[in-house]
Amino acid sequence: MAKYQLLAFTNPVAGREEEFNRWYQEQHIPDLLAVPGFVSAQRYELTDATGSDNPGWTSLAVYELECDDPDALMAQVRSRLGTAAMPVSDSLEPGTFKGLIARAIATRLFSKSA
């Protein structure tokens, strides 16, 4: 099976960050990890430390996927999204989700000092 990364960019509704973080960590990630093909997940808070313009998102989740067909895997996710199998919190700001699938095209390189 091939390995992919799903990069999921989201924003919480303003003032509901705690609720959003709790839902994402305790509900949404376990729901996704229950889908065959999802291997792991890690969440990040985005900053503008690079000096580039803020992309408009504050939260990033990176999921490790192992599957033969990422389109079919994401179709499974879309079929569950908003159902009892994968409820969506209203603390997720509507219209802010953006997901991208990435596949490594070269081996990972490390610093010589690492």
C-alpha positions as CSV (number, residue, x, y, z in Angstrom):
1,M,0.0,0.0,0.0
2,A,1.1,3.5,-0.7
3,K,1.7,6.1,2.0
4,Y,0.1,9.6,1.9
5,Q,-0.3,12.6,4.2
6,L,-3.6,14.4,4.5
7,L,-3.2,18.0,5.5
8,A,-6.4,19.4,7.0
9,F,-6.6,23.2,7.6
10,T,-9.4,24.5,9.8
11,N,-10.5,27.3,12.0
12,P,-12.6,27.3,15.1
13,V,-15.5,29.7,15.5
14,A,-14.1,32.8,17.3
15,G,-14.5,32.5,21.1
16,R,-15.1,28.7,20.9
17,E,-11.5,27.5,20.6
18,E,-11.6,25.3,23.7
19,E,-14.7,23.5,22.5
20,F,-13.2,23.1,19.0
21,N,-10.0,21.7,20.3
22,R,-11.8,19.3,22.6
23,W,-14.1,18.1,19.8
24,Y,-11.2,17.8,17.3
25,Q,-8.9,15.9,19.7
26,E,-11.4,13.7,21.5
27,Q,-14.1,13.1,18.8
28,H,-13.0,13.9,15.3
29,I,-9.5,12.4,15.2
30,P,-10.7,9.1,16.8
31,D,-13.6,9.0,14.3
32,L,-11.1,9.4,11.4
33,L,-8.7,6.9,12.8
34,A,-11.6,4.4,12.8
35,V,-11.6,4.6,9.0
36,P,-9.4,1.8,7.5
37,G,-6.5,3.5,5.9
38,F,-6.0,6.2,8.5
39,V,-2.9,5.4,10.5
40,S,-2.0,8.3,12.7
41,A,-2.8,12.0,13.4
42,Q,-1.1,15.0,14.8
43,R,-2.4,18.6,15.3
44,Y,-0.6,21.9,14.9
45,E,-1.3,25.5,15.7
46,L,-0.3,27.7,12.8
47,T,1.8,30.8,13.2
48,D,3.1,33.4,10.8
49,A,6.8,33.0,11.9
50,T,8.0,32.8,8.4
51,G,7.1,36.5,7.7
52,S,4.7,35.5,4.9
53,D,1.1,36.6,4.8
54,N,-1.2,34.7,7.2
55,P,-2.9,32.0,5.1
56,G,-6.2,32.4,6.9
57,W,-6.1,29.2,9.0
58,T,-5.1,28.7,12.6
59,S,-5.2,24.9,12.9
60,L,-3.6,22.1,10.9
61,A,-4.0,18.4,11.4
62,V,-1.6,16.0,9.6
63,Y,-2.9,12.4,9.1
64,E,-0.7,9.5,7.9
65,L,-2.6,7.4,5.4
66,E,-1.9,4.0,4.0
67,C,-4.1,3.0,1.1
68,D,-4.1,2.2,-2.6
69,D,-6.6,4.8,-3.6
70,P,-6.7,8.1,-1.6
71,D,-9.8,9.3,-3.6
72,A,-11.7,6.2,-2.5
73,L,-10.6,6.7,1.1
74,M,-11.7,10.3,1.1
75,A,-15.0,9.3,-0.4
76,Q,-15.5,7.0,2.6
77,V,-14.8,10.0,4.9
78,R,-17.2,12.2,3.0
79,S,-19.9,9.5,3.3
80,R,-19.5,9.5,7.1
81,L,-19.0,13.2,7.7
82,G,-22.0,14.7,9.5
83,T,-23.5,11.3,10.5
84,A,-23.5,9.6,13.8
85,A,-20.2,7.9,12.7
86,M,-18.5,11.2,12.3
87,P,-20.4,14.2,13.8
88,V,-19.2,17.7,13.0
89,S,-19.1,20.3,15.8
90,D,-20.7,23.7,15.2
91,S,-17.5,25.1,16.8
92,L,-15.8,24.5,13.4
93,E,-16.0,27.7,11.5
94,P,-18.2,27.0,8.4
95,G,-16.4,27.2,5.1
96,T,-12.9,27.2,6.4
97,F,-11.9,23.6,5.9
98,K,-9.3,22.9,3.3
99,G,-7.8,19.4,2.8
100,L,-4.8,18.4,0.6
101,I,-3.4,14.9,0.0
102,A,0.4,14.7,-0.3
103,R,2.6,11.8,-1.5
104,A,6.3,11.8,-0.8
105,I,8.3,12.0,-4.1
106,A,11.8,11.7,-2.4
107,T,13.3,10.2,0.7
108,R,13.3,12.2,3.9
109,L,16.5,14.1,4.5
110,F,17.9,15.0,8.0
111,S,20.3,17.6,9.3
112,K,23.8,16.3,9.9
113,S,23.5,17.7,13.4
114,A,20.4,15.7,14.2
